[in-house]
Amino acid sequence: MSMDLAEEQIRAGTVSAQVLAHFVKLGSTAQKLEMEKLTRENELLTAKTKSLKDSKQIDALYREALNAMKLYSGNANPSPSDED
């Protein structure tokens, strides 16, 4: 609704300088580049989060494999520090 009101004000020539500046800024190249930068930063954070989760899963698999090897070799009681 606010977009419609702003459009009506622009057409009628009664738009405030602040509203007009807002819409000019939205269409500017700098604003588009800033939005693209924010999108890329968000993608990077998502990738880092996934990488961290994957790393934790790999660590857990290594611990399980080491404990299984200890059990197989006859050491039936893995130390608690091995499970952290």
N, C-alpha and C positions, 0 to 999 in steps of 0.2 A: 504494500500500500504506500509505503514511503517513497518507493521508486516512482510510482505513478504520480504522486503529489509533486515530486521533484521535476518530473517530466512536464507536468502541467505548468509549473512555475517557470520553467525554462522557456516553454512555448509562449507563455503570456508575458514574459519579460519581467516577472516579479521575483525571480529567484535571488536569494541572498548570495553575497560573495563567497561565504563559507561553503554553501551547498555546491555552488558552481566550481569552486576550487577542488572540492572533494571529487567531483566527477571528472574533472580535467586530470587530476592526479591518478585516478583509477585507469585512465586510458593512456597514460604516459609510458614511454619505453622504460624509464627507470623503475616504475612500479611493476611492470611486467617482469623485468629482470629480477627484481626483489622477490616477487612471488615464485619465480623459477628457482631462485637460490634457496628459498625456504622449502620448496618441494624437494629439492636435491638433498638438503640437510636432513629432512625427515626420512628420506629413503636411506641415507647413510646411517642414521640412528637405528632404523629398523634392521638394517643388515648387521650392525654391530651387536644388537640385542640377540638376533638369531645366532650369530657366531658364538656369543657367550653361552647361550643355551646349548648349542651343539658341543662346545668344549666341555661343559659340565656333564653331558651325556657320555662323551668319550671317556672322561675321567672315571665315571661310574663303571663303564664297561671294563676298563683296565683293572679297577679294583676287584670286580667280580672275577675276571680272568686270573688275576694273581691269587685270589683266595681259592679258586678252583684248583689251580696248580699246587698250592700248598696242601690242600686236602688230598689230592691225587698222590703227592709225594710222601704222604704219611703224617704230615703236620695237621692234625684234625682240629686244632684250636688256633685260628689266625688271631693275631694280636689285635686289640681294639683300635690301635692307631692305624691299622691297615684299612679299617672300615670308615674312616673319616673322610 
